[in-house]
Structure formats: C-alpha cells, structure tokens
Amino acid sequence: MRLKNIRSSNVVWHKNNVSRQDREVLINQKGKVLWLTGLSGSGKSTIANALERKLLDAGFLTYLLDGDNLRHGLNGDLGFEEADRKENIRRVIEVSRLFLDAGIITLISIISPYMEERKKARNHIGKDYVEIYVKCPVTICKTRDPKKLYEKAEKGEIKNFTGLDSPYEEPVDPEIVLETDKYSVDECVDRVFQYLGITEE
C-alpha cells in the first residue's frame, strides 16, 4: 500500500524486474521493520544499537534509522510542531518501506508520540511491522537525560518537548514491551530475539 500524497497526476508507478523475494533469496533472510517508540531517555537508541550489533553478529543484514540522525539530513527541514512531527513520521515510513523491500531488517528508533502515526506505519508497512514500546517512567528518563534535553525543556529553552509540554500517547497493543527501568539492555535485546524466533548458536 502506498501513501496517497502524490500532487502530480502524471506520476505512474514503474514496476521493477527484481522483486523483494529475489533480494531476500540473495541475502538469505526475510525483511522486517522493528519500530522502537518511547520517550526521550527511555533507551530506544541504546537498545537499537545493541540489537543491531547482535543481529549483525548473528549474520543478518540490518540498518538502523535513528530519529535524531534523520533530522540531520532527510528531516532536517522539520521542527517539532504537530504537523512537522507527522511529516517526520511519514518520511520515515516511506524510507523504512524501501529498506523492507530490499529485504533488510530495519530498526527505527524514534519517539513517534502519536498513536495515529504509528497506526499509519503499521498499515502501510504491513505484516512485517513490529512495534516495540521502550517503556520507562518520565521520572527515570529525566534522571538519565544524556543530552540534557529535559533540563533545557524545563528551563523553557525547548518547546513542544514530548513528555512535558507535548503528549506521548502510549502504545495500546505493541508486539513487544521493554521496561528499561526493570531490565538491562542485554535482557531487552534477548527479548526481541525471542520474539523474532532467532536462536543463538
């Protein structure tokens, strides 16, 4: 399913001769999109990095799309107002679908605060979308605050900060919940491996 956002009526979809199945046979794996959502400081990037490393070491081709990193390039023209946040997610959905079509296990580490946008991701990515809620109380996230963002937001230096003056809508039925205030990074990574059915040699 493609998002209906084409402004020109003269754009026609061009069918490729190489299919996703062809690519998956070549690299001997099935593509997935692992979508890690949660508050700033919850541990999304830390877990995503550790998960990608372990998947790579196990022989899987992966790519990590980190929300902050994407805002240095692809989404560098977007702010943090609601409309920009939604456009941010729309672009991430489209990029993740391209990686999925390449047969790659794609990790998305992004706050994605709105339930509606995550639902769009699920609908447009399809059966290979795996929502991972990196759950952590905001009080704990504040104590971590590696980038000092909560500190700046509470001083009024950052506006529309998720968890403070901008809402975070918790996932209702994610495939995986990782409670990072209770479990270590390694335990969280192992939980994802168990869900994916990957056994270590």
GUKEBA-875975 format. One record per residue (C-alpha): residue in one letter; x negated, z negated, y. Coordinates in nm, 3 decimals, always signed. Last residue first. Example, Ala and Ser with C-alpha at 12.3 -4.5 7.8 and 13.67 -1.06 7.14 Angstrom:
residues 2
<site><res>s</res><east>-1.367</east><up>-0.714</up><north>-0.106</north></site>
<site><res>a</res><east>-1.230</east><up>-0.780</up><north>-0.450</north></site>
end
This chain:
residues 201
<site><res>e</res><east>-2.448</east><up>-1.804</up><north>-2.087</north></site>
<site><res>e</res><east>-2.193</east><up>-1.904</up><north>-1.827</north></site>
<site><res>t</res><east>-1.827</east><up>-1.832</up><north>-1.884</north></site>
<site><res>i</res><east>-1.623</east><up>-1.646</up><north>-1.625</north></site>
<site><res>g</res><east>-1.248</east><up>-1.687</up><north>-1.666</north></site>
<site><res>l</res><east>-1.179</east><up>-1.625</up><north>-1.299</north></site>
<site><res>y</res><east>-1.007</east><up>-1.965</up><north>-1.270</north></site>
<site><res>q</res><east>-1.295</east><up>-2.138</up><north>-1.445</north></site>
<site><res>f</res><east>-1.547</east><up>-1.969</up><north>-1.214</north></site>
<site><res>v</res><east>-1.345</east><up>-2.087</up><north>-0.915</north></site>
<site><res>r</res><east>-1.353</east><up>-2.447</up><north>-1.042</north></site>
<site><res>d</res><east>-1.727</east><up>-2.420</up><north>-1.106</north></site>
<site><res>v</res><east>-1.777</east><up>-2.328</up><north>-0.741</north></site>
<site><res>c</res><east>-1.581</east><up>-2.636</up><north>-0.633</north></site>
<site><res>e</res><east>-1.783</east><up>-2.860</up><north>-0.864</north></site>
<site><res>d</res><east>-2.107</east><up>-2.715</up><north>-0.728</north></site>
<site><res>v</res><east>-1.996</east><up>-2.773</up><north>-0.369</north></site>
<site><res>s</res><east>-1.913</east><up>-3.134</up><north>-0.448</north></site>
<site><res>y</res><east>-1.561</east><up>-3.272</up><north>-0.488</north></site>
<site><res>k</res><east>-1.346</east><up>-3.523</up><north>-0.301</north></site>
<site><res>d</res><east>-1.374</east><up>-3.430</up><north>+0.068</north></site>
<site><res>t</res><east>-1.407</east><up>-3.067</up><north>-0.038</north></site>
<site><res>e</res><east>-1.065</east><up>-3.051</up><north>-0.193</north></site>
<site><res>l</res><east>-1.067</east><up>-2.700</up><north>-0.342</north></site>
<site><res>v</res><east>-0.718</east><up>-2.562</up><north>-0.405</north></site>
<site><res>i</res><east>-0.691</east><up>-2.245</up><north>-0.615</north></site>
<site><res>e</res><east>-0.419</east><up>-1.984</up><north>-0.666</north></site>
<site><res>p</res><east>-0.256</east><up>-2.079</up><north>-0.337</north></site>
<site><res>d</res><east>+0.111</east><up>-2.182</up><north>-0.330</north></site>
<site><res>v</res><east>+0.208</east><up>-2.330</up><north>+0.006</north></site>
<site><res>p</res><east>-0.103</east><up>-2.255</up><north>+0.212</north></site>
<site><res>e</res><east>-0.134</east><up>-2.487</up><north>+0.512</north></site>
<site><res>e</res><east>-0.035</east><up>-2.354</up><north>+0.853</north></site>
<site><res>y</res><east>-0.316</east><up>-2.431</up><north>+1.096</north></site>
<site><res>p</res><east>-0.193</east><up>-2.474</up><north>+1.450</north></site>
<site><res>s</res><east>-0.379</east><up>-2.429</up><north>+1.781</north></site>
<site><res>d</res><east>-0.453</east><up>-2.721</up><north>+2.013</north></site>
<site><res>l</res><east>-0.646</east><up>-2.928</up><north>+1.756</north></site>
<site><res>g</res><east>-0.653</east><up>-2.792</up><north>+1.401</north></site>
<site><res>t</res><east>-0.745</east><up>-2.444</up><north>+1.511</north></site>
<site><res>f</res><east>-0.905</east><up>-2.430</up><north>+1.856</north></site>
<site><res>n</res><east>-0.694</east><up>-2.244</up><north>+2.111</north></site>
<site><res>k</res><east>-0.932</east><up>-2.330</up><north>+2.397</north></site>
<site><res>i</res><east>-1.299</east><up>-2.424</up><north>+2.378</north></site>
<site><res>e</res><east>-1.475</east><up>-2.621</up><north>+2.656</north></site>
<site><res>g</res><east>-1.187</east><up>-2.866</up><north>+2.684</north></site>
<site><res>k</res><east>-1.403</east><up>-3.165</up><north>+2.590</north></site>
<site><res>e</res><east>-1.210</east><up>-3.195</up><north>+2.264</north></site>
<site><res>a</res><east>-1.286</east><up>-2.830</up><north>+2.195</north></site>
<site><res>k</res><east>-1.659</east><up>-2.877</up><north>+2.256</north></site>
<site><res>e</res><east>-1.679</east><up>-3.170</up><north>+2.013</north></site>
<site><res>y</res><east>-1.469</east><up>-2.985</up><north>+1.760</north></site>
<site><res>l</res><east>-1.705</east><up>-2.689</up><north>+1.788</north></site>
<site><res>k</res><east>-2.028</east><up>-2.885</up><north>+1.744</north></site>
<site><res>k</res><east>-2.157</east><up>-2.610</up><north>+1.511</north></site>
<site><res>p</res><east>-2.215</east><up>-2.845</up><north>+1.217</north></site>
<site><res>d</res><east>-1.881</east><up>-3.028</up><north>+1.277</north></site>
<site><res>r</res><east>-1.919</east><up>-3.262</up><north>+0.977</north></site>
<site><res>t</res><east>-1.746</east><up>-3.565</up><north>+1.129</north></site>
<site><res>k</res><east>-1.474</east><up>-3.343</up><north>+1.275</north></site>
<site><res>c</res><east>-1.408</east><up>-3.180</up><north>+0.938</north></site>
<site><res>i</res><east>-1.356</east><up>-3.529</up><north>+0.791</north></site>
<site><res>t</res><east>-1.087</east><up>-3.615</up><north>+1.048</north></site>
<site><res>v</res><east>-0.937</east><up>-3.267</up><north>+1.001</north></site>
<site><res>p</res><east>-0.866</east><up>-3.353</up><north>+0.640</north></site>
<site><res>c</res><east>-1.022</east><up>-3.105</up><north>+0.394</north></site>
<site><res>k</res><east>-0.872</east><up>-2.828</up><north>+0.184</north></site>
<site><res>v</res><east>-1.051</east><up>-2.506</up><north>+0.105</north></site>
<site><res>y</res><east>-0.741</east><up>-2.314</up><north>+0.001</north></site>
<site><res>i</res><east>-0.844</east><up>-2.026</up><north>-0.223</north></site>
<site><res>e</res><east>-0.609</east><up>-1.728</up><north>-0.228</north></site>
<site><res>v</res><east>-0.691</east><up>-1.473</up><north>-0.496</north></site>
<site><res>y</res><east>-0.591</east><up>-1.114</up><north>-0.417</north></site>
<site><res>d</res><east>-0.638</east><up>-0.879</up><north>-0.713</north></site>
<site><res>k</res><east>-0.265</east><up>-0.842</up><north>-0.769</north></site>
<site><res>g</res><east>-0.206</east><up>-0.680</up><north>-0.431</north></site>
<site><res>i</res><east>-0.436</east><up>-0.629</up><north>-0.133</north></site>
<site><res>h</res><east>-0.150</east><up>-0.532</up><north>+0.096</north></site>
<site><res>n</res><east>+0.097</east><up>-0.799</up><north>-0.011</north></site>
<site><res>r</res><east>-0.158</east><up>-1.080</up><north>-0.042</north></site>
<site><res>a</res><east>-0.318</east><up>-0.999</up><north>+0.293</north></site>
<site><res>k</res><east>+0.024</east><up>-0.974</up><north>+0.455</north></site>
<site><res>k</res><east>+0.109</east><up>-1.318</up><north>+0.314</north></site>
<site><res>r</res><east>-0.215</east><up>-1.448</up><north>+0.463</north></site>
<site><res>e</res><east>-0.102</east><up>-1.311</up><north>+0.799</north></site>
<site><res>e</res><east>+0.240</east><up>-1.478</up><north>+0.777</north></site>
<site><res>m</res><east>+0.087</east><up>-1.811</up><north>+0.674</north></site>
<site><res>y</res><east>-0.114</east><up>-1.825</up><north>+0.994</north></site>
<site><res>p</res><east>-0.448</east><up>-2.006</up><north>+1.014</north></site>
<site><res>s</res><east>-0.679</east><up>-1.734</up><north>+0.876</north></site>
<site><res>i</res><east>-0.984</east><up>-1.966</up><north>+0.884</north></site>
<site><res>i</res><east>-1.209</east><up>-1.700</up><north>+0.731</north></site>
<site><res>s</res><east>-1.446</east><up>-1.680</up><north>+0.438</north></site>
<site><res>i</res><east>-1.359</east><up>-1.361</up><north>+0.250</north></site>
<site><res>l</res><east>-1.542</east><up>-1.307</up><north>-0.078</north></site>
<site><res>t</res><east>-1.536</east><up>-0.957</up><north>-0.224</north></site>
<site><res>i</res><east>-1.594</east><up>-0.889</up><north>-0.592</north></site>
<site><res>i</res><east>-1.682</east><up>-0.520</up><north>-0.568</north></site>
<site><res>g</res><east>-1.497</east><up>-0.242</up><north>-0.747</north></site>
<site><res>a</res><east>-1.543</east><up>+0.007</up><north>-0.462</north></site>
<site><res>d</res><east>-1.166</east><up>-0.001</up><north>-0.405</north></site>
<site><res>l</res><east>-1.200</east><up>-0.377</up><north>-0.358</north></site>
<site><res>f</res><east>-1.463</east><up>-0.318</up><north>-0.090</north></site>
<site><res>l</res><east>-1.225</east><up>-0.084</up><north>+0.091</north></site>
<site><res>r</res><east>-0.940</east><up>-0.331</up><north>+0.053</north></site>
<site><res>s</res><east>-1.158</east><up>-0.604</up><north>+0.203</north></site>
<site><res>v</res><east>-1.217</east><up>-0.385</up><north>+0.510</north></site>
<site><res>e</res><east>-0.845</east><up>-0.328</up><north>+0.561</north></site>
<site><res>i</res><east>-0.756</east><up>-0.694</up><north>+0.518</north></site>
<site><res>v</res><east>-1.036</east><up>-0.799</up><north>+0.754</north></site>
<site><res>r</res><east>-0.903</east><up>-0.561</up><north>+1.018</north></site>
<site><res>r</res><east>-0.551</east><up>-0.702</up><north>+0.994</north></site>
<site><res>i</res><east>-0.693</east><up>-1.057</up><north>+1.001</north></site>
<site><res>n</res><east>-0.867</east><up>-1.002</up><north>+1.334</north></site>
<site><res>e</res><east>-0.558</east><up>-0.826</up><north>+1.468</north></site>
<site><res>k</res><east>-0.359</east><up>-1.140</up><north>+1.390</north></site>
<site><res>r</res><east>-0.616</east><up>-1.363</up><north>+1.557</north></site>
<site><res>d</res><east>-0.615</east><up>-1.134</up><north>+1.859</north></site>
<site><res>a</res><east>-0.236</east><up>-1.160</up><north>+1.894</north></site>
<site><res>e</res><east>-0.248</east><up>-1.541</up><north>+1.858</north></site>
<site><res>e</res><east>-0.518</east><up>-1.587</up><north>+2.121</north></site>
<site><res>f</res><east>-0.865</east><up>-1.640</up><north>+1.980</north></site>
<site><res>g</res><east>-1.060</east><up>-1.350</up><north>+2.129</north></site>
<site><res>l</res><east>-1.130</east><up>-1.006</up><north>+1.987</north></site>
<site><res>d</res><east>-1.389</east><up>-0.747</up><north>+2.093</north></site>
<site><res>g</res><east>-1.649</east><up>-0.873</up><north>+1.848</north></site>
<site><res>n</res><east>-1.423</east><up>-0.800</up><north>+1.553</north></site>
<site><res>l</res><east>-1.641</east><up>-0.540</up><north>+1.381</north></site>
<site><res>g</res><east>-1.965</east><up>-0.685</up><north>+1.516</north></site>
<site><res>h</res><east>-2.049</east><up>-1.046</up><north>+1.594</north></site>
<site><res>r</res><east>-1.691</east><up>-1.148</up><north>+1.515</north></site>
<site><res>l</res><east>-1.748</east><up>-1.032</up><north>+1.157</north></site>
<site><res>n</res><east>-2.024</east><up>-1.293</up><north>+1.123</north></site>
<site><res>d</res><east>-1.789</east><up>-1.574</up><north>+1.223</north></site>
<site><res>g</res><east>-1.523</east><up>-1.465</up><north>+0.974</north></site>
<site><res>d</res><east>-1.767</east><up>-1.428</up><north>+0.685</north></site>
<site><res>l</res><east>-1.734</east><up>-1.121</up><north>+0.463</north></site>
<site><res>l</res><east>-1.931</east><up>-1.191</up><north>+0.146</north></site>
<site><res>y</res><east>-2.014</east><up>-0.906</up><north>-0.090</north></site>
<site><res>t</res><east>-2.044</east><up>-0.912</up><north>-0.466</north></site>
<site><res>l</res><east>-2.182</east><up>-0.720</up><north>-0.766</north></site>
<site><res>f</res><east>-2.168</east><up>-0.948</up><north>-1.068</north></site>
<site><res>g</res><east>-2.460</east><up>-1.029</up><north>-1.299</north></site>
<site><res>a</res><east>-2.429</east><up>-1.405</up><north>-1.344</north></site>
<site><res>d</res><east>-2.693</east><up>-1.459</up><north>-1.074</north></site>
<site><res>l</res><east>-2.474</east><up>-1.255</up><north>-0.839</north></site>
<site><res>l</res><east>-2.171</east><up>-1.470</up><north>-0.920</north></site>
<site><res>k</res><east>-2.374</east><up>-1.788</up><north>-0.865</north></site>
<site><res>r</res><east>-2.508</east><up>-1.666</up><north>-0.531</north></site>
<site><res>e</res><east>-2.163</east><up>-1.553</up><north>-0.419</north></site>
<site><res>l</res><east>-2.014</east><up>-1.891</up><north>-0.508</north></site>
<site><res>a</res><east>-2.285</east><up>-2.082</up><north>-0.321</north></site>
<site><res>n</res><east>-2.232</east><up>-1.869</up><north>-0.011</north></site>
<site><res>a</res><east>-1.852</east><up>-1.892</up><north>-0.034</north></site>
<site><res>i</res><east>-1.873</east><up>-2.270</up><north>-0.084</north></site>
<site><res>t</res><east>-2.085</east><up>-2.321</up><north>+0.227</north></site>
<site><res>s</res><east>-1.880</east><up>-2.071</up><north>+0.428</north></site>
<site><res>k</res><east>-1.548</east><up>-2.238</up><north>+0.343</north></site>
<site><res>g</res><east>-1.668</east><up>-2.599</up><north>+0.375</north></site>
<site><res>s</res><east>-1.383</east><up>-2.761</up><north>+0.567</north></site>
<site><res>g</res><east>-1.582</east><up>-2.752</up><north>+0.891</north></site>
<site><res>s</res><east>-1.343</east><up>-2.511</up><north>+1.062</north></site>
<site><res>l</res><east>-1.012</east><up>-2.547</up><north>+0.884</north></site>
<site><res>g</res><east>-0.922</east><up>-2.358</up><north>+0.569</north></site>
<site><res>t</res><east>-0.895</east><up>-2.019</up><north>+0.402</north></site>
<site><res>l</res><east>-1.112</east><up>-1.865</up><north>+0.130</north></site>
<site><res>w</res><east>-0.984</east><up>-1.523</up><north>+0.018</north></site>
<site><res>l</res><east>-1.140</east><up>-1.411</up><north>-0.310</north></site>
<site><res>v</res><east>-1.074</east><up>-1.037</up><north>-0.329</north></site>
<site><res>k</res><east>-1.136</east><up>-0.897</up><north>-0.675</north></site>
<site><res>g</res><east>-1.293</east><up>-0.584</up><north>-0.824</north></site>
<site><res>k</res><east>-1.330</east><up>-0.549</up><north>-1.200</north></site>
<site><res>q</res><east>-1.675</east><up>-0.518</up><north>-1.353</north></site>
<site><res>n</res><east>-1.903</east><up>-0.278</up><north>-1.539</north></site>
<site><res>i</res><east>-2.076</east><up>-0.120</up><north>-1.237</north></site>
<site><res>l</res><east>-2.006</east><up>+0.238</up><north>-1.346</north></site>
<site><res>v</res><east>-1.674</east><up>+0.156</up><north>-1.513</north></site>
<site><res>e</res><east>-1.559</east><up>-0.018</up><north>-1.194</north></site>
<site><res>r</res><east>-1.655</east><up>+0.287</up><north>-0.988</north></site>
<site><res>d</res><east>-1.457</east><up>+0.525</up><north>-1.206</north></site>
<site><res>q</res><east>-1.159</east><up>+0.286</up><north>-1.203</north></site>
<site><res>r</res><east>-1.168</east><up>+0.282</up><north>-0.822</north></site>
<site><res>s</res><east>-1.134</east><up>+0.658</up><north>-0.833</north></site>
<site><res>v</res><east>-1.372</east><up>+0.942</up><north>-0.752</north></site>
<site><res>n</res><east>-1.205</east><up>+1.271</up><north>-0.659</north></site>
<site><res>n</res><east>-1.084</east><up>+1.126</up><north>-0.330</north></site>
<site><res>k</res><east>-0.735</east><up>+1.183</up><north>-0.191</north></site>
<site><res>h</res><east>-0.721</east><up>+1.252</up><north>+0.183</north></site>
<site><res>w</res><east>-0.437</east><up>+1.069</up><north>+0.362</north></site>
<site><res>v</res><east>-0.297</east><up>+1.282</up><north>+0.647</north></site>
<site><res>v</res><east>-0.332</east><up>+1.196</up><north>+1.016</north></site>
<site><res>n</res><east>-0.140</east><up>+1.425</up><north>+1.250</north></site>
<site><res>s</res><east>+0.141</east><up>+1.182</up><north>+1.338</north></site>
<site><res>s</res><east>-0.104</east><up>+0.973</up><north>+1.538</north></site>
<site><res>r</res><east>-0.050</east><up>+0.603</up><north>+1.603</north></site>
<site><res>i</res><east>-0.117</east><up>+0.483</up><north>+1.249</north></site>
<site><res>n</res><east>-0.024</east><up>+0.115</up><north>+1.209</north></site>
<site><res>k</res><east>+0.180</east><up>+0.112</up><north>+0.890</north></site>
<site><res>l</res><east>-0.057</east><up>-0.086</up><north>+0.665</north></site>
<site><res>r</res><east>-0.136</east><up>+0.097</up><north>+0.342</north></site>
<site><res>m</res><east>+0.000</east><up>+0.000</up><north>+0.000</north></site>
end
